[in-house]
């Protein structure tokens, strides 16, 4: 199964490590390496098992609702 994360991008659920809110990642300097390829208006950052980073302008909460995997999601700031 694939999750459409916006901007004509998809990620495989089987290979997905996590979907993160970029605004939350910006709160720590430890995440600078993750954010180096993110644009100013990106809202979502997805990481797969190959450590590939995919960014999107769609809110991570919207993507989670679309994918109907909310019961398995862990929401925290």
PyMOL Python script that loads the backbone (N, CA, C, O; Angstrom):
from pymol import cmd

cmd.read_pdbstr("""\
ATOM      1  N   UNK A   1       0.837  -1.171   0.000  1.00  0.00           N
ATOM      2  CA  UNK A   1       0.000   0.000   0.000  1.00  0.00           C
ATOM      3  C   UNK A   1       0.890   1.245   0.000  1.00  0.00           C
ATOM      4  O   UNK A   1       1.955   1.261   0.617  1.00  0.00           O
ATOM      5  N   UNK A   2       0.446   2.264  -0.687  1.00  0.00           N
ATOM      6  CA  UNK A   2       1.182   3.520  -0.761  1.00  0.00           C
ATOM      7  C   UNK A   2       0.352   4.644  -0.146  1.00  0.00           C
ATOM      8  O   UNK A   2      -0.879   4.614  -0.171  1.00  0.00           O
ATOM      9  N   UNK A   3       1.043   5.622   0.400  1.00  0.00           N
ATOM     10  CA  UNK A   3       0.393   6.813   0.939  1.00  0.00           C
ATOM     11  C   UNK A   3       0.767   7.983   0.047  1.00  0.00           C
ATOM     12  O   UNK A   3       1.947   8.239  -0.191  1.00  0.00           O
ATOM     13  N   UNK A   4      -0.240   8.694  -0.446  1.00  0.00           N
ATOM     14  CA  UNK A   4      -0.004   9.896  -1.245  1.00  0.00           C
ATOM     15  C   UNK A   4       0.240  11.037  -0.272  1.00  0.00           C
ATOM     16  O   UNK A   4      -0.625  11.347   0.547  1.00  0.00           O
ATOM     17  N   UNK A   5       1.419  11.670  -0.352  1.00  0.00           N
ATOM     18  CA  UNK A   5       1.757  12.742   0.594  1.00  0.00           C
ATOM     19  C   UNK A   5       1.684  14.131  -0.034  1.00  0.00           C
ATOM     20  O   UNK A   5       2.146  15.108   0.554  1.00  0.00           O
ATOM     21  N   UNK A   6       1.106  14.214  -1.221  1.00  0.00           N
ATOM     22  CA  UNK A   6       0.978  15.504  -1.890  1.00  0.00           C
ATOM     23  C   UNK A   6       2.114  15.746  -2.856  1.00  0.00           C
ATOM     24  O   UNK A   6       3.107  15.018  -2.856  1.00  0.00           O
ATOM     25  N   UNK A   7       1.969  16.767  -3.679  1.00  0.00           N
ATOM     26  CA  UNK A   7       2.986  17.131  -4.677  1.00  0.00           C
ATOM     27  C   UNK A   7       3.328  15.968  -5.609  1.00  0.00           C
ATOM     28  O   UNK A   7       4.471  15.836  -6.046  1.00  0.00           O
ATOM     29  N   UNK A   8       2.341  15.130  -5.912  1.00  0.00           N
ATOM     30  CA  UNK A   8       2.533  13.949  -6.769  1.00  0.00           C
ATOM     31  C   UNK A   8       3.602  13.009  -6.237  1.00  0.00           C
ATOM     32  O   UNK A   8       4.341  12.406  -7.016  1.00  0.00           O
ATOM     33  N   UNK A   9       3.690  12.879  -4.930  1.00  0.00           N
ATOM     34  CA  UNK A   9       4.669  11.997  -4.285  1.00  0.00           C
ATOM     35  C   UNK A   9       3.935  10.920  -3.493  1.00  0.00           C
ATOM     36  O   UNK A   9       2.883  11.171  -2.907  1.00  0.00           O
ATOM     37  N   UNK A  10       4.505   9.724  -3.486  1.00  0.00           N
ATOM     38  CA  UNK A  10       3.951   8.605  -2.745  1.00  0.00           C
ATOM     39  C   UNK A  10       5.065   7.920  -1.960  1.00  0.00           C
ATOM     40  O   UNK A  10       6.226   7.929  -2.371  1.00  0.00           O
ATOM     41  N   UNK A  11       4.701   7.334  -0.837  1.00  0.00           N
ATOM     42  CA  UNK A  11       5.649   6.541  -0.066  1.00  0.00           C
ATOM     43  C   UNK A  11       5.015   5.192   0.247  1.00  0.00           C
ATOM     44  O   UNK A  11       3.815   5.104   0.509  1.00  0.00           O
ATOM     45  N   UNK A  12       5.820   4.158   0.218  1.00  0.00           N
ATOM     46  CA  UNK A  12       5.345   2.810   0.518  1.00  0.00           C
ATOM     47  C   UNK A  12       5.189   2.660   2.027  1.00  0.00           C
ATOM     48  O   UNK A  12       6.091   3.008   2.789  1.00  0.00           O
ATOM     49  N   UNK A  13       4.054   2.147   2.446  1.00  0.00           N
ATOM     50  CA  UNK A  13       3.812   1.923   3.874  1.00  0.00           C
ATOM     51  C   UNK A  13       4.799   0.896   4.425  1.00  0.00           C
ATOM     52  O   UNK A  13       5.245   1.013   5.567  1.00  0.00           O
ATOM     53  N   UNK A  14       5.139  -0.105   3.623  1.00  0.00           N
ATOM     54  CA  UNK A  14       6.070  -1.149   4.060  1.00  0.00           C
ATOM     55  C   UNK A  14       7.479  -0.607   4.280  1.00  0.00           C
ATOM     56  O   UNK A  14       8.240  -1.172   5.064  1.00  0.00           O
ATOM     57  N   UNK A  15       7.832   0.471   3.605  1.00  0.00           N
ATOM     58  CA  UNK A  15       9.183   1.022   3.713  1.00  0.00           C
ATOM     59  C   UNK A  15       9.236   2.334   4.495  1.00  0.00           C
ATOM     60  O   UNK A  15      10.295   2.952   4.601  1.00  0.00           O
ATOM     61  N   UNK A  16       8.120   2.749   5.030  1.00  0.00           N
ATOM     62  CA  UNK A  16       8.026   4.030   5.728  1.00  0.00           C
ATOM     63  C   UNK A  16       8.497   3.891   7.173  1.00  0.00           C
ATOM     64  O   UNK A  16       8.067   2.987   7.890  1.00  0.00           O
ATOM     65  N   UNK A  17       9.385   4.792   7.595  1.00  0.00           N
ATOM     66  CA  UNK A  17       9.828   4.837   8.981  1.00  0.00           C
ATOM     67  C   UNK A  17       8.938   5.789   9.761  1.00  0.00           C
ATOM     68  O   UNK A  17       8.486   5.470  10.861  1.00  0.00           O
ATOM     69  N   UNK A  18       8.687   6.961   9.186  1.00  0.00           N
ATOM     70  CA  UNK A  18       7.847   7.929   9.888  1.00  0.00           C
ATOM     71  C   UNK A  18       7.480   9.115   9.033  1.00  0.00           C
ATOM     72  O   UNK A  18       8.147   9.433   8.048  1.00  0.00           O
ATOM     73  N   UNK A  19       6.403   9.762   9.432  1.00  0.00           N
ATOM     74  CA  UNK A  19       5.956  11.016   8.833  1.00  0.00           C
ATOM     75  C   UNK A  19       6.008  12.046   9.950  1.00  0.00           C
ATOM     76  O   UNK A  19       5.422  11.855  11.015  1.00  0.00           O
ATOM     77  N   UNK A  20       6.719  13.142   9.695  1.00  0.00           N
ATOM     78  CA  UNK A  20       6.978  14.121  10.744  1.00  0.00           C
ATOM     79  C   UNK A  20       6.503  15.513  10.339  1.00  0.00           C
ATOM     80  O   UNK A  20       6.512  15.877   9.163  1.00  0.00           O
ATOM     81  N   UNK A  21       6.091  16.270  11.335  1.00  0.00           N
ATOM     82  CA  UNK A  21       5.704  17.660  11.152  1.00  0.00           C
ATOM     83  C   UNK A  21       6.982  18.507  11.166  1.00  0.00           C
ATOM     84  O   UNK A  21       7.720  18.497  12.151  1.00  0.00           O
ATOM     85  N   UNK A  22       7.238  19.222  10.103  1.00  0.00           N
ATOM     86  CA  UNK A  22       8.469  20.010   9.996  1.00  0.00           C
ATOM     87  C   UNK A  22       8.540  21.094  11.067  1.00  0.00           C
ATOM     88  O   UNK A  22       9.621  21.388  11.578  1.00  0.00           O
ATOM     89  N   UNK A  23       7.406  21.689  11.409  1.00  0.00           N
ATOM     90  CA  UNK A  23       7.409  22.722  12.449  1.00  0.00           C
ATOM     91  C   UNK A  23       7.898  22.151  13.780  1.00  0.00           C
ATOM     92  O   UNK A  23       8.611  22.831  14.519  1.00  0.00           O
ATOM     93  N   UNK A  24       7.528  20.928  14.089  1.00  0.00           N
ATOM     94  CA  UNK A  24       7.996  20.284  15.321  1.00  0.00           C
ATOM     95  C   UNK A  24       9.481  19.954  15.237  1.00  0.00           C
ATOM     96  O   UNK A  24      10.200  20.078  16.229  1.00  0.00           O
ATOM     97  N   UNK A  25       9.947  19.535  14.060  1.00  0.00           N
ATOM     98  CA  UNK A  25      11.365  19.213  13.896  1.00  0.00           C
ATOM     99  C   UNK A  25      12.243  20.450  14.035  1.00  0.00           C
ATOM    100  O   UNK A  25      13.386  20.353  14.483  1.00  0.00           O
ATOM    101  N   UNK A  26      11.722  21.603  13.657  1.00  0.00           N
ATOM    102  CA  UNK A  26      12.494  22.847  13.746  1.00  0.00           C
ATOM    103  C   UNK A  26      12.761  23.276  15.176  1.00  0.00           C
ATOM    104  O   UNK A  26      13.606  24.140  15.408  1.00  0.00           O
ATOM    105  N   UNK A  27      12.061  22.694  16.143  1.00  0.00           N
ATOM    106  CA  UNK A  27      12.222  23.083  17.539  1.00  0.00           C
ATOM    107  C   UNK A  27      13.547  22.609  18.143  1.00  0.00           C
ATOM    108  O   UNK A  27      13.947  23.090  19.203  1.00  0.00           O
ATOM    109  N   UNK A  28      14.227  21.674  17.481  1.00  0.00           N
ATOM    110  CA  UNK A  28      15.491  21.152  18.003  1.00  0.00           C
ATOM    111  C   UNK A  28      16.608  21.312  16.970  1.00  0.00           C
ATOM    112  O   UNK A  28      16.410  21.044  15.785  1.00  0.00           O
ATOM    113  N   UNK A  29      17.760  21.745  17.421  1.00  0.00           N
ATOM    114  CA  UNK A  29      18.910  21.882  16.529  1.00  0.00           C
ATOM    115  C   UNK A  29      19.452  20.519  16.100  1.00  0.00           C
ATOM    116  O   UNK A  29      20.204  20.429  15.130  1.00  0.00           O
ATOM    117  N   UNK A  30      19.077  19.467  16.814  1.00  0.00           N
ATOM    118  CA  UNK A  30      19.515  18.114  16.453  1.00  0.00           C
ATOM    119  C   UNK A  30      18.929  17.654  15.124  1.00  0.00           C
ATOM    120  O   UNK A  30      19.446  16.720  14.511  1.00  0.00           O
ATOM    121  N   UNK A  31      17.865  18.292  14.678  1.00  0.00           N
ATOM    122  CA  UNK A  31      17.192  17.894  13.441  1.00  0.00           C
ATOM    123  C   UNK A  31      17.651  18.684  12.219  1.00  0.00           C
ATOM    124  O   UNK A  31      17.054  18.562  11.149  1.00  0.00           O
ATOM    125  N   UNK A  32      18.675  19.471  12.358  1.00  0.00           N
ATOM    126  CA  UNK A  32      19.154  20.318  11.264  1.00  0.00           C
ATOM    127  C   UNK A  32      19.498  19.502  10.025  1.00  0.00           C
ATOM    128  O   UNK A  32      19.206  19.924   8.906  1.00  0.00           O
ATOM    129  N   UNK A  33      20.110  18.351  10.209  1.00  0.00           N
ATOM    130  CA  UNK A  33      20.493  17.503   9.086  1.00  0.00           C
ATOM    131  C   UNK A  33      19.263  17.012   8.310  1.00  0.00           C
ATOM    132  O   UNK A  33      19.305  16.913   7.084  1.00  0.00           O
ATOM    133  N   UNK A  34      18.191  16.711   9.007  1.00  0.00           N
ATOM    134  CA  UNK A  34      16.958  16.271   8.350  1.00  0.00           C
ATOM    135  C   UNK A  34      16.326  17.390   7.522  1.00  0.00           C
ATOM    136  O   UNK A  34      15.727  17.137   6.476  1.00  0.00           O
ATOM    137  N   UNK A  35      16.464  18.604   7.991  1.00  0.00           N
ATOM    138  CA  UNK A  35      15.757  19.737   7.390  1.00  0.00           C
ATOM    139  C   UNK A  35      16.539  20.454   6.287  1.00  0.00           C
ATOM    140  O   UNK A  35      16.030  21.414   5.707  1.00  0.00           O
ATOM    141  N   UNK A  36      17.744  20.018   5.990  1.00  0.00           N
ATOM    142  CA  UNK A  36      18.574  20.760   5.035  1.00  0.00           C
ATOM    143  C   UNK A  36      17.990  20.789   3.621  1.00  0.00           C
ATOM    144  O   UNK A  36      18.269  21.723   2.870  1.00  0.00           O
ATOM    145  N   UNK A  37      17.183  19.786   3.239  1.00  0.00           N
ATOM    146  CA  UNK A  37      16.586  19.764   1.898  1.00  0.00           C
ATOM    147  C   UNK A  37      15.139  20.238   1.875  1.00  0.00           C
ATOM    148  O   UNK A  37      14.506  20.236   0.820  1.00  0.00           O
ATOM    149  N   UNK A  38      14.619  20.637   3.006  1.00  0.00           N
ATOM    150  CA  UNK A  38      13.230  21.090   3.083  1.00  0.00           C
ATOM    151  C   UNK A  38      13.114  22.540   2.609  1.00  0.00           C
ATOM    152  O   UNK A  38      13.956  23.380   2.922  1.00  0.00           O
ATOM    153  N   UNK A  39      12.059  22.810   1.854  1.00  0.00           N
ATOM    154  CA  UNK A  39      11.783  24.176   1.421  1.00  0.00           C
ATOM    155  C   UNK A  39      11.095  24.943   2.546  1.00  0.00           C
ATOM    156  O   UNK A  39      10.635  24.360   3.528  1.00  0.00           O
ATOM    157  N   UNK A  40      11.037  26.246   2.381  1.00  0.00           N
ATOM    158  CA  UNK A  40      10.420  27.117   3.383  1.00  0.00           C
ATOM    159  C   UNK A  40       8.953  26.782   3.620  1.00  0.00           C
ATOM    160  O   UNK A  40       8.482  26.864   4.754  1.00  0.00           O
ATOM    161  N   UNK A  41       8.228  26.407   2.578  1.00  0.00           N
ATOM    162  CA  UNK A  41       6.789  26.165   2.720  1.00  0.00           C
ATOM    163  C   UNK A  41       6.420  24.694   2.884  1.00  0.00           C
ATOM    164  O   UNK A  41       5.236  24.361   2.853  1.00  0.00           O
ATOM    165  N   UNK A  42       7.393  23.809   3.057  1.00  0.00           N
ATOM    166  CA  UNK A  42       7.105  22.395   3.307  1.00  0.00           C
ATOM    167  C   UNK A  42       6.567  22.224   4.727  1.00  0.00           C
ATOM    168  O   UNK A  42       6.996  22.910   5.654  1.00  0.00           O
ATOM    169  N   UNK A  43       5.626  21.301   4.879  1.00  0.00           N
ATOM    170  CA  UNK A  43       5.014  21.038   6.182  1.00  0.00           C
ATOM    171  C   UNK A  43       5.272  19.623   6.676  1.00  0.00           C
ATOM    172  O   UNK A  43       5.165  19.351   7.872  1.00  0.00           O
ATOM    173  N   UNK A  44       5.612  18.724   5.762  1.00  0.00           N
ATOM    174  CA  UNK A  44       5.728  17.306   6.089  1.00  0.00           C
ATOM    175  C   UNK A  44       7.092  16.785   5.662  1.00  0.00           C
ATOM    176  O   UNK A  44       7.630  17.182   4.628  1.00  0.00           O
ATOM    177  N   UNK A  45       7.636  15.900   6.466  1.00  0.00           N
ATOM    178  CA  UNK A  45       8.885  15.227   6.140  1.00  0.00           C
ATOM    179  C   UNK A  45       8.672  13.737   6.392  1.00  0.00           C
ATOM    180  O   UNK A  45       8.316  13.335   7.500  1.00  0.00           O
ATOM    181  N   UNK A  46       8.889  12.922   5.365  1.00  0.00           N
ATOM    182  CA  UNK A  46       8.749  11.470   5.483  1.00  0.00           C
ATOM    183  C   UNK A  46      10.127  10.840   5.320  1.00  0.00           C
ATOM    184  O   UNK A  46      10.928  11.279   4.493  1.00  0.00           O
ATOM    185  N   UNK A  47      10.394   9.810   6.114  1.00  0.00           N
ATOM    186  CA  UNK A  47      11.669   9.092   6.060  1.00  0.00           C
ATOM    187  C   UNK A  47      11.361   7.620   5.791  1.00  0.00           C
ATOM    188  O   UNK A  47      10.484   7.031   6.423  1.00  0.00           O
ATOM    189  N   UNK A  48      12.104   7.030   4.835  1.00  0.00           N
ATOM    190  CA  UNK A  48      11.910   5.607   4.559  1.00  0.00           C
ATOM    191  C   UNK A  48      13.098   4.801   5.099  1.00  0.00           C
ATOM    192  O   UNK A  48      14.025   5.366   5.679  1.00  0.00           O
ATOM    193  N   UNK A  49      13.062   3.485   4.906  1.00  0.00           N
ATOM    194  CA  UNK A  49      14.090   2.615   5.489  1.00  0.00           C
ATOM    195  C   UNK A  49      15.470   2.797   4.873  1.00  0.00           C
ATOM    196  O   UNK A  49      16.465   2.339   5.435  1.00  0.00           O
ATOM    197  N   UNK A  50      15.540   3.458   3.729  1.00  0.00           N
ATOM    198  CA  UNK A  50      16.834   3.753   3.097  1.00  0.00           C
ATOM    199  C   UNK A  50      17.361   5.125   3.519  1.00  0.00           C
ATOM    200  O   UNK A  50      18.324   5.629   2.941  1.00  0.00           O
ATOM    201  N   UNK A  51      16.723   5.727   4.534  1.00  0.00           N
ATOM    202  CA  UNK A  51      17.055   7.065   5.026  1.00  0.00           C
ATOM    203  C   UNK A  51      16.854   8.142   3.973  1.00  0.00           C
ATOM    204  O   UNK A  51      17.488   9.196   4.034  1.00  0.00           O
ATOM    205  N   UNK A  52      15.986   7.890   3.015  1.00  0.00           N
ATOM    206  CA  UNK A  52      15.629   8.910   2.034  1.00  0.00           C
ATOM    207  C   UNK A  52      14.589   9.821   2.661  1.00  0.00           C
ATOM    208  O   UNK A  52      13.663   9.363   3.331  1.00  0.00           O
ATOM    209  N   UNK A  53      14.751  11.104   2.436  1.00  0.00           N
ATOM    210  CA  UNK A  53      13.848  12.102   3.004  1.00  0.00           C
ATOM    211  C   UNK A  53      13.007  12.697   1.886  1.00  0.00           C
ATOM    212  O   UNK A  53      13.532  13.166   0.876  1.00  0.00           O
ATOM    213  N   UNK A  54      11.690  12.670   2.082  1.00  0.00           N
ATOM    214  CA  UNK A  54      10.758  13.224   1.109  1.00  0.00           C
ATOM    215  C   UNK A  54       9.951  14.312   1.820  1.00  0.00           C
ATOM    216  O   UNK A  54       9.355  14.057   2.867  1.00  0.00           O
ATOM    217  N   UNK A  55       9.931  15.506   1.264  1.00  0.00           N
ATOM    218  CA  UNK A  55       9.201  16.617   1.857  1.00  0.00           C
ATOM    219  C   UNK A  55       7.980  16.942   1.012  1.00  0.00           C
ATOM    220  O   UNK A  55       7.946  16.677  -0.190  1.00  0.00           O
ATOM    221  N   UNK A  56       6.978  17.523   1.665  1.00  0.00           N
ATOM    222  CA  UNK A  56       5.750  17.873   0.977  1.00  0.00           C
ATOM    223  C   UNK A  56       5.133  19.110   1.628  1.00  0.00           C
ATOM    224  O   UNK A  56       5.411  19.422   2.786  1.00  0.00           O
ATOM    225  N   UNK A  57       4.304  19.798   0.877  1.00  0.00           N
ATOM    226  CA  UNK A  57       3.632  20.995   1.360  1.00  0.00           C
ATOM    227  C   UNK A  57       2.306  20.690   2.052  1.00  0.00           C
ATOM    228  O   UNK A  57       1.641  21.601   2.546  1.00  0.00           O
ATOM    229  N   UNK A  58       1.919  19.422   2.089  1.00  0.00           N
ATOM    230  CA  UNK A  58       0.673  18.997   2.726  1.00  0.00           C
ATOM    231  C   UNK A  58       0.932  18.732   4.209  1.00  0.00           C
ATOM    232  O   UNK A  58       1.986  18.214   4.579  1.00  0.00           O
ATOM    233  N   UNK A  59      -0.018  19.085   5.036  1.00  0.00           N
ATOM    234  CA  UNK A  59       0.102  18.862   6.469  1.00  0.00           C
ATOM    235  C   UNK A  59       0.176  17.370   6.780  1.00  0.00           C
ATOM    236  O   UNK A  59      -0.537  16.577   6.165  1.00  0.00           O
ATOM    237  N   UNK A  60       1.029  16.975   7.726  1.00  0.00           N
ATOM    238  CA  UNK A  60       1.110  15.551   8.078  1.00  0.00           C
ATOM    239  C   UNK A  60      -0.206  15.017   8.649  1.00  0.00           C
ATOM    240  O   UNK A  60      -0.510  13.834   8.499  1.00  0.00           O
ATOM    241  N   UNK A  61      -0.978  15.871   9.293  1.00  0.00           N
ATOM    242  CA  UNK A  61      -2.260  15.456   9.853  1.00  0.00           C
ATOM    243  C   UNK A  61      -3.253  15.123   8.738  1.00  0.00           C
ATOM    244  O   UNK A  61      -4.049  14.193   8.870  1.00  0.00           O
ATOM    245  N   UNK A  62      -3.206  15.875   7.653  1.00  0.00           N
ATOM    246  CA  UNK A  62      -4.052  15.604   6.491  1.00  0.00           C
ATOM    247  C   UNK A  62      -3.675  14.268   5.866  1.00  0.00           C
ATOM    248  O   UNK A  62      -4.547  13.480   5.501  1.00  0.00           O
ATOM    249  N   UNK A  63      -2.393  14.018   5.745  1.00  0.00           N
ATOM    250  CA  UNK A  63      -1.919  12.761   5.155  1.00  0.00           C
ATOM    251  C   UNK A  63      -2.338  11.578   6.019  1.00  0.00           C
ATOM    252  O   UNK A  63      -2.758  10.550   5.489  1.00  0.00           O
ATOM    253  N   UNK A  64      -2.232  11.702   7.323  1.00  0.00           N
ATOM    254  CA  UNK A  64      -2.620  10.612   8.211  1.00  0.00           C
ATOM    255  C   UNK A  64      -4.114  10.332   8.111  1.00  0.00           C
ATOM    256  O   UNK A  64      -4.529   9.174   8.154  1.00  0.00           O
ATOM    257  N   UNK A  65      -4.920  11.367   7.980  1.00  0.00           N
ATOM    258  CA  UNK A  65      -6.359  11.176   7.818  1.00  0.00           C
ATOM    259  C   UNK A  65      -6.662  10.470   6.501  1.00  0.00           C
ATOM    260  O   UNK A  65      -7.517   9.586   6.449  1.00  0.00           O
ATOM    261  N   UNK A  66      -5.962  10.859   5.442  1.00  0.00           N
ATOM    262  CA  UNK A  66      -6.149  10.227   4.133  1.00  0.00           C
ATOM    263  C   UNK A  66      -5.815   8.744   4.179  1.00  0.00           C
ATOM    264  O   UNK A  66      -6.506   7.926   3.572  1.00  0.00           O
ATOM    265  N   UNK A  67      -4.770   8.404   4.890  1.00  0.00           N
ATOM    266  CA  UNK A  67      -4.269   7.039   4.901  1.00  0.00           C
ATOM    267  C   UNK A  67      -5.051   6.132   5.850  1.00  0.00           C
ATOM    268  O   UNK A  67      -4.888   4.912   5.829  1.00  0.00           O
ATOM    269  N   UNK A  68      -5.888   6.728   6.669  1.00  0.00           N
ATOM    270  CA  UNK A  68      -6.695   5.964   7.624  1.00  0.00           C
ATOM    271  C   UNK A  68      -5.858   5.092   8.547  1.00  0.00           C
ATOM    272  O   UNK A  68      -6.242   3.968   8.872  1.00  0.00           O
ATOM    273  N   UNK A  69      -4.716   5.615   8.964  1.00  0.00           N
ATOM    274  CA  UNK A  69      -3.863   4.867   9.895  1.00  0.00           C
ATOM    275  C   UNK A  69      -3.748   5.607  11.232  1.00  0.00           C
ATOM    276  O   UNK A  69      -2.754   5.478  11.946  1.00  0.00           O
ATOM    277  N   UNK A  70      -4.766   6.366  11.546  1.00  0.00           N
ATOM    278  CA  UNK A  70      -4.732   7.182  12.753  1.00  0.00           C
ATOM    279  C   UNK A  70      -4.671   6.323  14.018  1.00  0.00           C
ATOM    280  O   UNK A  70      -4.024   6.717  14.988  1.00  0.00           O
ATOM    281  N   UNK A  71      -5.322   5.169  14.029  1.00  0.00           N
ATOM    282  CA  UNK A  71      -5.312   4.336  15.242  1.00  0.00           C
ATOM    283  C   UNK A  71      -3.915   3.817  15.566  1.00  0.00           C
ATOM    284  O   UNK A  71      -3.644   3.497  16.724  1.00  0.00           O
ATOM    285  N   UNK A  72      -3.030   3.725  14.597  1.00  0.00           N
ATOM    286  CA  UNK A  72      -1.663   3.266  14.850  1.00  0.00           C
ATOM    287  C   UNK A  72      -0.669   4.411  14.990  1.00  0.00           C
ATOM    288  O   UNK A  72       0.509   4.175  15.257  1.00  0.00           O
ATOM    289  N   UNK A  73      -1.122   5.635  14.815  1.00  0.00           N
ATOM    290  CA  UNK A  73      -0.232   6.794  14.863  1.00  0.00           C
ATOM    291  C   UNK A  73       0.012   7.235  16.288  1.00  0.00           C
ATOM    292  O   UNK A  73      -0.851   7.097  17.154  1.00  0.00           O
ATOM    293  N   UNK A  74       1.170   7.756  16.513  1.00  0.00           N
ATOM    294  CA  UNK A  74       1.494   8.328  17.812  1.00  0.00           C
ATOM    295  C   UNK A  74       1.659   9.821  17.611  1.00  0.00           C
ATOM    296  O   UNK A  74       2.577  10.260  16.919  1.00  0.00           O
ATOM    297  N   UNK A  75       0.781  10.599  18.210  1.00  0.00           N
ATOM    298  CA  UNK A  75       0.792  12.047  18.050  1.00  0.00           C
ATOM    299  C   UNK A  75       1.494  12.659  19.247  1.00  0.00           C
ATOM    300  O   UNK A  75       1.082  12.460  20.390  1.00  0.00           O
ATOM    301  N   UNK A  76       2.541  13.396  18.983  1.00  0.00           N
ATOM    302  CA  UNK A  76       3.187  14.124  20.079  1.00  0.00           C
ATOM    303  C   UNK A  76       3.990  15.277  19.517  1.00  0.00           C
ATOM    304  O   UNK A  76       4.332  15.306  18.335  1.00  0.00           O
ATOM    305  N   UNK A  77       4.281  16.216  20.382  1.00  0.00           N
ATOM    306  CA  UNK A  77       4.998  17.404  19.984  1.00  0.00           C
ATOM    307  C   UNK A  77       6.455  17.262  20.340  1.00  0.00           C
ATOM    308  O   UNK A  77       7.245  18.171  20.083  1.00  0.00           O
TER     309      UNK A  77
END
""", "prot")
cmd.dss("prot")
cmd.show_as("cartoon", "prot")
cmd.util.cbc("prot")
cmd.orient("prot")
